[in-house]
Every structure is written in C-alpha cells, then in structure tokens.
C-alpha cells in the first residue's frame, strides 16, 4: 500500500534542508515510489545534452533535479510560512489537509 504524502503536485513548498535550503517553488511532479518531488527552480543541476530536434546545438542544460519530500514543507495559505500538515474530515466527510502547529493558521491547504 502506498504511503500518504504531505505534499501534492501544484503545492507551493519551502525547502527546509539541503543545498537549496530557504528556496520556495511550485511542485511540478511527485515520484511516489522514491518519495521525491521536482520543484520549480529548486535543486538545479547541469546536464550535458546531445543535439536533437528540440535543442539543435546540444550543450549544457540547467534543469531541476528531484529532492526528497522530507526536505519540503508546504506553505501556510494565510501566513505564507512553512507549516506541518494534518488531516481531518470536512463537513462532507472528505479528508482535507490543514496547516498544523502552534504558529499556523489552521487553514485548509488546497
């Protein structure tokens, strides 16, 4: 059974550890099997590319590399600060994620 992850594609997240600590970005992709995510503008690497139709000259291309999700925290919708995530059922019985912690707003994370 797959584990529940605290972030989803489209979330705005902050990096809390590693070389990209302090940066923020939007989650472009989640790799569930490896518990990693690709975040826009975070963990940039240089990749050597052969010439192809998309890039006729080839050369060195900068692109985002995956980062482990334990190094990411979603941003609180109200305060725009990193927050832990809790889960609860809303009035319709659907499970939703909310900002959790003493300094968090308790707002539902979309």
DSSP file (Angstrom, degrees, kcal/mol; ACC not computed):
  #  RESIDUE AA STRUCTURE BP1 BP2  ACC     N-H-->O    O-->H-N    N-H-->O    O-->H-N    TCO  KAPPA ALPHA  PHI   PSI    X-CA   Y-CA   Z-CA
    1    1 A X              0   0    0      0, 0.0     2,-0.1     0, 0.0     0, 0.0   0.000 360.0 360.0 360.0 134.9    0.0    0.0    0.0
    2    2 A X        -     0   0    0      1,-0.1     2,-0.2     0, 0.0    31,-0.1  -0.421 360.0-118.3 -72.1 143.6    1.3    3.4   -0.9
    3    3 A X        -     0   0    0     29,-0.2     2,-0.3    -2,-0.1    -1,-0.1  -0.502  27.2-108.5 -80.0 151.4    2.1    5.8    1.9
    4    4 A X        -     0   0    0     -2,-0.2     2,-0.3     2,-0.0    -1,-0.1  -0.640  33.9-148.7 -77.8 133.2    0.3    9.2    2.2
    5    5 A X        -     0   0    0     -2,-0.3    27,-0.0     2,-0.1    -1,-0.0  -0.772  13.7-137.1-104.6 151.2    2.5   12.1    1.3
    6    6 A X  S    S+     0   0    0     -2,-0.3     2,-0.3    63,-0.0    68,-0.2   0.516  85.9  55.4 -86.1  -4.4    2.1   15.5    2.9
    7    7 A X        -     0   0    0     66,-0.1     2,-0.3     4,-0.0    -2,-0.1  -0.919  63.9-164.8-126.8 157.0    2.6   17.4   -0.5
    8    8 A X    >   -     0   0    0     -2,-0.3     3,-1.8    21,-0.0    19,-0.2  -0.871  39.7 -78.6-131.0 164.1    0.8   17.2   -3.8
    9    9 A X  T 3  S+     0   0    0     -2,-0.3    19,-0.2     1,-0.2     3,-0.1  -0.434 118.8  28.8 -60.4 133.5    1.5   18.3   -7.3
   10   10 A X  T 3  S+     0   0    0     17,-2.1    -1,-0.2     1,-0.3    18,-0.1   0.216  88.3 130.4  97.3 -15.1    0.8   22.0   -7.6
   11   11 A X    <   -     0   0    0     -3,-1.8    16,-2.7    15,-0.1     2,-0.6  -0.380  59.3-127.1 -67.6 148.8    1.5   22.9   -3.9
   12   12 A X  E     -A   26   0A   0     14,-0.2    63,-2.1    63,-0.2     2,-0.3  -0.897  40.0-178.1 -94.7 124.7    3.8   25.8   -3.2
   13   13 A X  E     -AB  25  74A   0     12,-3.0    12,-2.0    -2,-0.6     2,-0.4  -0.825  24.9-138.2-126.3 160.4    6.6   24.4   -0.9
   14   14 A X  E     -AB  24  73A   0     59,-2.9    59,-2.2    -2,-0.3     2,-0.5  -0.927  22.7-125.9-114.6 143.2    9.6   25.6    1.0
   15   15 A X  E     - B   0  72A   0      8,-2.7     7,-2.8    -2,-0.4    57,-0.2  -0.790  24.3-176.9 -88.7 125.1   12.9   23.7    1.2
   16   16 A X        +     0   0    0     55,-2.7     2,-0.3    -2,-0.5    56,-0.1   0.574  62.4  15.1-103.0 -11.1   13.9   23.2    4.8
   17   17 A X  S    S+     0   0    0     54,-0.7     3,-0.3     3,-0.0    -1,-0.2  -0.991  89.9  46.8-157.0 161.7   17.3   21.4    4.4
   18   18 A X  S >  S-     0   0    0     -2,-0.3     3,-1.5     1,-0.2    -3,-0.0  -0.505 101.4 -42.2 102.0-173.0   20.0   20.7    1.9
   19   19 A X  T 3  S+     0   0    0      1,-0.3    -1,-0.2    -2,-0.2     0, 0.0   0.791 137.1  50.0 -63.3 -29.9   21.8   22.8   -0.7
   20   20 A X  T >  S+     0   0    0     -3,-0.3     3,-2.1     2,-0.0    -5,-0.3   0.136  79.4 153.9 -96.9  19.8   18.6   24.6   -1.7
   21   21 A X  T <   +     0   0    0     -3,-1.5    -5,-0.2     1,-0.2     3,-0.1  -0.195  64.4  21.9 -53.8 134.7   17.5   25.5    1.9
   22   22 A X  T 3  S+     0   0    0     -7,-2.8    -1,-0.2     1,-0.3     2,-0.1   0.184  93.6 121.7  94.4 -16.4   15.3   28.6    2.1
   23   23 A X    <   -     0   0    0     -3,-2.1    -8,-2.7    -8,-0.1    -1,-0.3  -0.443  45.6-155.2 -79.6 155.3   14.1   28.4   -1.5
   24   24 A X  E     +A   14   0A   0    -10,-0.2     2,-0.3    -2,-0.1   -10,-0.2  -0.920  22.7 144.0-126.9 154.7   10.4   28.2   -2.4
   25   25 A X  E     -A   13   0A   0    -12,-2.0   -12,-3.0    -2,-0.3     2,-0.4  -0.984  46.5 -83.6-174.2 174.0    8.7   26.9   -5.5
   26   26 A X  E     -A   12   0A   0     -2,-0.3    14,-2.9   -14,-0.2     2,-0.5  -0.753  44.2-114.4 -94.6 137.7    5.8   25.0   -7.0
   27   27 A X  E     +C   39   0B   0    -16,-2.7   -17,-2.1    -2,-0.4    12,-0.2  -0.597  32.9 178.7 -73.7 120.7    5.8   21.2   -7.1
   28   28 A X  E     +     0   0B   0     10,-3.0     2,-0.3    -2,-0.5    -1,-0.2   0.791  65.0   1.5 -90.9 -33.2    5.9   20.1  -10.8
   29   29 A X  E     -C   38   0B   0      9,-1.4     9,-2.6   -21,-0.1     2,-0.4  -0.993  56.8-146.4-157.1 146.7    5.9   16.4  -10.2
   30   30 A X  E     -C   37   0B   0     -2,-0.3     2,-0.8     7,-0.2     7,-0.2  -0.976   5.5-157.7-117.3 130.9    5.8   13.8   -7.4
   31   31 A X  E  >> -C   36   0B   0      5,-3.4     5,-2.0    -2,-0.4     4,-0.8  -0.849  14.3-175.8-106.3  93.6    7.7   10.5   -7.7
   32   32 A X  T >45S+     0   0    0     -2,-0.8     3,-0.7     1,-0.2    -1,-0.2   0.866  75.0  56.9 -62.8 -42.7    5.7    8.4   -5.2
   33   33 A X  T 345S+     0   0    0      1,-0.3    -1,-0.2     2,-0.1    -2,-0.0   0.854 119.1  32.1 -61.3 -35.4    7.9    5.2   -5.4
   34   34 A X  T 345S-     0   0    0     -3,-0.5    -1,-0.3     2,-0.1    -2,-0.2   0.423 105.4-124.9-100.8  -0.3   11.0    7.1   -4.4
   35   35 A X  T <<5 +     0   0    0     -4,-0.8    34,-2.1    -3,-0.7    35,-0.3   0.922  67.3 130.3  53.5  49.6    9.3    9.7   -2.2
   36   36 A X  E   < -CD  31  68B   0     -5,-2.0    -5,-3.4    32,-0.3     2,-0.3  -0.882  41.3-158.1-129.1 160.4   10.8   12.5   -4.2
   37   37 A X  E     -CD  30  67B   0     30,-2.6    30,-2.7    -2,-0.3     2,-0.6  -0.972  16.0-134.8-137.7 151.7    9.5   15.7   -5.8
   38   38 A X  E     -C   29   0B   0     -9,-2.6   -10,-3.0    -2,-0.3    -9,-1.4  -0.951  27.3-165.4-107.0 121.3   10.6   18.0   -8.6
   39   39 A X  E >   -C   27   0B   0     -2,-0.6     3,-1.9    26,-0.5   -12,-0.2  -0.900  27.8-103.8-114.0 134.7   10.2   21.6   -7.5
   40   40 A X  T 3  S-     0   0    0    -14,-2.9   -14,-0.1    -2,-0.4     3,-0.1  -0.332 101.2  -3.8 -58.6 121.6   10.3   24.6   -9.9
   41   41 A X  T 3  S+     0   0    0      1,-0.2     2,-0.4    -2,-0.1    -1,-0.3   0.546 108.0 113.2  76.1   8.7   13.6   26.5   -9.7
   42   42 A X  S <  S+     0   0    0     -3,-1.9    23,-0.4     1,-0.2    -3,-0.3  -0.898  72.8  10.0-117.7 143.8   15.0   24.3   -6.8
   43   43 A X  S    S-     0   0    0     -2,-0.4    22,-2.1     1,-0.2    -1,-0.2   0.940  80.6-166.3  58.7  52.3   17.9   21.9   -6.8
   44   44 A X  E     -E   64   0C   0     -3,-0.3     2,-0.3    20,-0.2    20,-0.2  -0.491   7.4-174.1 -73.8 136.6   19.2   23.0  -10.3
   45   45 A X  E     -E   63   0C   0     18,-3.1    18,-2.5    -2,-0.2     2,-0.5  -0.918  25.7-119.2-127.9 155.8   21.7   20.7  -12.0
   46   46 A X  E     -E   62   0C   0     -2,-0.3     2,-0.4    16,-0.2    16,-0.2  -0.845  31.6-170.1 -95.2 128.3   23.8   21.0  -15.2
   47   47 A X  E     -E   61   0C   0     14,-3.3    14,-3.4    -2,-0.5     2,-0.5  -0.968  21.8-129.2-122.6 133.5   23.0   18.2  -17.6
   48   48 A X  E     -E   60   0C   0     -2,-0.4     2,-0.4    12,-0.2    12,-0.2  -0.698  30.7-163.6 -81.0 125.0   25.0   17.5  -20.8
   49   49 A X  E     -E   59   0C   0     10,-3.6    10,-1.6    -2,-0.5     2,-0.1  -0.921  13.6-135.5-117.6 134.5   22.6   17.2  -23.7
   50   50 A X        -     0   0    0     -2,-0.4     8,-0.3     8,-0.2     5,-0.2  -0.496  43.5 -87.7 -75.9 153.2   23.2   15.8  -27.2
   51   51 A X        +     0   0    0      6,-0.3     2,-0.3    -2,-0.1     5,-0.2  -0.409  62.8 154.9 -61.5 136.4   21.9   17.7  -30.1
   52   52 A X        -     0   0    0      3,-1.9     6,-0.2    -2,-0.1    -3,-0.0  -0.857  59.1 -80.8-148.6-176.0   18.3   16.9  -31.0
   53   53 A X  S    S+     0   0    0     -2,-0.3     3,-0.4     1,-0.2    -2,-0.0   0.870 128.7  45.0 -61.7 -38.0   15.3   18.5  -32.7
   54   54 A X  S    S+     0   0    0      1,-0.3     2,-0.4     2,-0.1    -1,-0.2   0.871 128.7  25.8 -74.0 -37.7   14.4   20.5  -29.6
   55   55 A X  S >  S-     0   0    0     -5,-0.2    -3,-1.9     1,-0.1     3,-0.8  -0.783  71.0-178.4-128.2  84.8   17.9   21.6  -28.9
   56   56 A X  T 3  S+     0   0    0     -2,-0.4    -1,-0.1    -3,-0.4    -5,-0.1   0.763  82.0  43.8 -62.7 -27.2   19.9   21.6  -32.2
   57   57 A X  T 3  S-     0   0    0      1,-0.3    -6,-0.3    -6,-0.1    -1,-0.3   0.682  89.8-158.9 -89.9 -18.1   23.2   22.7  -30.7
   58   58 A X    <   +     0   0    0     -3,-0.8    -1,-0.3    -8,-0.3     2,-0.2  -0.500  32.6 133.3  71.2-146.4   23.2   20.4  -27.6
   59   59 A X  E     -E   49   0C   0    -10,-1.6   -10,-3.6    -2,-0.1     2,-0.5  -0.636  63.2 -24.6 103.8-160.3   25.5   21.6  -24.8
   60   60 A X  E     -E   48   0C   0    -12,-0.2     2,-0.4    -2,-0.2   -12,-0.2  -0.838  58.8-166.7-100.5 124.8   25.0   22.0  -21.1
   61   61 A X  E     -E   47   0C   0    -14,-3.4   -14,-3.3    -2,-0.5     2,-0.5  -0.905  14.3-138.9-113.5 134.9   21.4   22.4  -19.9
   62   62 A X  E     +E   46   0C   0     -2,-0.4     2,-0.3   -16,-0.2   -16,-0.2  -0.799  36.4 157.7 -90.3 131.0   20.2   23.6  -16.5
   63   63 A X  E     -E   45   0C   0    -18,-2.5   -18,-3.1    -2,-0.5     2,-0.2  -0.977  43.5 -91.1-149.4 163.6   17.3   21.7  -15.1
   64   64 A X  E     -E   44   0C   0     -2,-0.3     2,-0.3   -20,-0.2   -20,-0.2  -0.542  34.8-156.0 -76.6 136.6   15.6   20.8  -11.8
   65   65 A X        -     0   0    0    -22,-2.1   -26,-0.5   -23,-0.4   -23,-0.1  -0.735  30.9 -91.7-103.7 160.9   16.6   17.5  -10.1
   66   66 A X        -     0   0    0     -2,-0.3     2,-0.3   -28,-0.1   -28,-0.2  -0.327  37.0-158.7 -72.0 156.2   14.3   15.7   -7.7
   67   67 A X  E     -D   37   0B   0    -30,-2.7   -30,-2.6    -2,-0.0     2,-0.1  -0.988  28.3-100.1-135.1 142.6   14.5   16.4   -3.9
   68   68 A X  E >   -D   36   0B   0     -2,-0.3     3,-1.9   -32,-0.2   -32,-0.3  -0.373  27.4-130.1 -67.0 139.6   13.4   14.1   -1.1
   69   69 A X  G >  S+     0   0    0    -34,-2.1     3,-1.5     1,-0.3    -1,-0.1   0.691 103.1  71.2 -67.8 -17.1    9.9   15.1    0.3
   70   70 A X  G 3  S+     0   0    0    -35,-0.3    -1,-0.3     1,-0.3    -2,-0.1   0.704  95.0  56.3 -69.1 -16.3   11.2   15.1    3.8
   71   71 A X  G <  S+     0   0    0     -3,-1.9   -55,-2.7   -55,-0.1   -54,-0.7   0.327  99.6  78.2 -93.0   6.2   13.2   18.2    2.9
   72   72 A X  E <   -B   15   0A   0     -3,-1.5     2,-0.4   -57,-0.2   -57,-0.2  -0.915  52.6-176.2-120.5 142.7   10.0   20.0    1.8
   73   73 A X  E     -B   14   0A   0    -59,-2.2   -59,-2.9    -2,-0.4    11,-0.1  -0.999  28.0-121.2-132.3 134.6    7.2   21.7    3.8
   74   74 A X  E     -B   13   0A   0      9,-0.4     9,-2.5    -2,-0.4     2,-0.3  -0.337  33.5-108.6 -68.1 157.1    4.0   23.2    2.2
   75   75 A X  B     -F   82   0D   0    -63,-2.1     7,-0.2     7,-0.2     2,-0.2  -0.689  28.3-110.5 -90.2 140.5    3.4   26.9    2.8
   76   76 A X     >  -     0   0    0      5,-3.2     4,-2.1    -2,-0.3     5,-0.1  -0.511  24.6-135.9 -63.6 127.6    0.6   28.1    5.1
   77   77 A X  T  4 S+     0   0    0     -2,-0.2    -1,-0.1     1,-0.2    32,-0.0   0.810  99.3  38.6 -59.6 -30.1   -2.1   29.7    2.9
   78   78 A X  T  4 S+     0   0    0      1,-0.1    -1,-0.2     3,-0.1    26,-0.0   0.949 128.5  25.4 -86.0 -54.9   -2.6   32.6    5.3
   79   79 A X  T  4 S-     0   0    0      2,-0.1    -2,-0.2     1,-0.0     3,-0.1   0.607  90.6-134.5 -90.4 -12.5    0.9   33.5    6.6
   80   80 A X     <  +     0   0    0     -4,-2.1     2,-0.3     1,-0.2    -3,-0.1   0.790  63.6 126.9  61.8  29.5    2.9   32.1    3.6
   81   81 A X  S    S-     0   0    0     -5,-0.1    -5,-3.2     1,-0.1    -1,-0.2  -0.840  71.8 -88.0-112.6 153.7    5.3   30.4    6.0
   82   82 A X  B     +F   75   0D   0     -2,-0.3     2,-0.3    -7,-0.2    -7,-0.2  -0.322  54.0 179.2 -60.5 140.2    6.3   26.7    6.0
   83   83 A X        -     0   0    0     -9,-2.5    -9,-0.4    21,-0.0    18,-0.1  -0.982  29.9-111.5-142.9 152.3    3.9   24.6    8.1
   84   84 A X  E     -G  100   0E   0     16,-1.0    16,-2.5    -2,-0.3     2,-0.4  -0.362  38.6-121.3 -74.7 166.3    3.4   21.0    9.1
   85   85 A X  E     -G   99   0E   0     14,-0.2     2,-0.3    -2,-0.1    14,-0.2  -0.925  26.4-178.4-119.6 135.0    0.4   19.2    7.7
   86   86 A X  E     -G   98   0E   0     12,-2.4    12,-2.4    -2,-0.4     2,-0.4  -0.820  18.1-136.1-119.0 165.4   -2.5   17.5    9.5
   87   87 A X  E     +G   97   0E   0     -2,-0.3     2,-0.3    10,-0.2    10,-0.2  -0.973  28.5 157.5-124.4 139.4   -5.5   15.6    8.1
   88   88 A X  E     -G   96   0E   0      8,-2.2     8,-3.3    -2,-0.4     2,-0.4  -0.968  41.2-102.1-150.3 165.2   -9.1   15.9    9.1
   89   89 A X  E     -G   95   0E   0     -2,-0.3     6,-0.2     6,-0.2     2,-0.1  -0.741  33.4-144.1 -91.2 136.7  -12.6   15.3    7.6
   90   90 A X    >   -     0   0    0      4,-2.7     3,-2.0    -2,-0.4    -1,-0.0  -0.220  40.7 -81.3 -86.5-174.2  -14.6   18.2    6.4
   91   91 A X  T 3  S+     0   0    0      1,-0.3    -1,-0.1     2,-0.1    -2,-0.0   0.814 131.1  53.6 -60.0 -31.2  -18.4   18.6    6.7
   92   92 A X  T 3  S-     0   0    0      2,-0.1    -1,-0.3     1,-0.0     3,-0.1   0.471 119.5-108.5 -83.1  -0.7  -18.9   16.4    3.6
   93   93 A X  S <  S+     0   0    0     -3,-2.0     2,-0.3     1,-0.3    -2,-0.1   0.524  75.2 136.8  87.2   5.8  -16.8   13.6    5.0
   94   94 A X        -     0   0    0      1,-0.0    -4,-2.7    -5,-0.0     2,-0.4  -0.690  58.7-117.0 -88.1 138.7  -13.9   14.2    2.6
   95   95 A X  E     -G   89   0E   0     -2,-0.3     2,-0.3    -6,-0.2    -6,-0.2  -0.609  38.8-178.6 -76.6 128.4  -10.3   14.2    4.1
   96   96 A X  E     -G   88   0E   0     -8,-3.3    -8,-2.2    -2,-0.4     2,-0.3  -0.892  25.0-121.4-125.4 156.5   -8.6   17.5    3.7
   97   97 A X  E     -GH  87 109E   0     12,-0.6    12,-2.6    -2,-0.3     2,-0.3  -0.765  31.1-173.6 -95.2 142.7   -5.1   18.7    4.7
   98   98 A X  E     -GH  86 108E   0    -12,-2.4   -12,-2.4    -2,-0.3     2,-0.3  -0.960  33.7 -96.1-136.5 156.3   -4.7   21.7    7.1
   99   99 A X  E     -G   85   0E   0      8,-2.7     2,-0.3    -2,-0.3   -14,-0.2  -0.552  47.7-165.9 -70.8 126.6   -1.9   23.8    8.4
  100  100 A X  E     +G   84   0E   0    -16,-2.5   -16,-1.0    -2,-0.3     2,-0.2  -0.881  32.6  69.8-121.0 146.2   -0.8   22.4   11.7
  101  101 A X  S >  S-     0   0    0     -2,-0.3     3,-0.8     3,-0.1   -15,-0.0  -0.541  83.5 -77.9 131.4 165.3    1.3   23.8   14.5
  102  102 A X  T 3  S+     0   0    0      1,-0.2    -1,-0.1    -2,-0.2     0, 0.0   0.831 128.2  37.2 -66.7 -33.7    1.3   26.4   17.3
  103  103 A X  T 3  S+     0   0    0     -3,-0.1    -1,-0.2     3,-0.0     2,-0.2   0.352  97.8 103.7-100.7   5.9    2.1   29.3   14.9
  104  104 A X  S <  S-     0   0    0     -3,-0.8    -3,-0.1     1,-0.1   -22,-0.0  -0.490  72.3-129.5 -89.7 159.9    0.0   28.1   12.0
  105  105 A X        -     0   0    0     -2,-0.2    -1,-0.1    -5,-0.1     3,-0.1   0.700  32.3-127.3 -80.7 -20.9   -3.4   29.4   11.0
  106  106 A X        +     0   0    0      1,-0.2    -6,-0.1    -7,-0.1     3,-0.1   0.537  55.5 154.9  82.0   5.4   -5.2   26.1   10.8
  107  107 A X        -     0   0    0     -9,-0.1    -8,-2.7     1,-0.1     2,-0.3  -0.272  51.3-102.6 -65.3 151.5   -6.3   26.9    7.3
  108  108 A X  E     -H   98   0E   0    -10,-0.2     2,-0.6    -3,-0.1   -10,-0.3  -0.618  30.8-133.0 -75.6 132.6   -7.2   24.2    4.8
  109  109 A X  E      H   97   0E   0    -12,-2.6   -12,-0.6    -2,-0.3   -33,-0.1  -0.792 360.0 360.0 -88.7 118.6   -4.4   23.6    2.2
  110  110 A X              0   0    0     -2,-0.6    -1,-0.1   -14,-0.1   -12,-0.1   0.485 360.0 360.0 -71.4 360.0   -5.9   23.4   -1.2
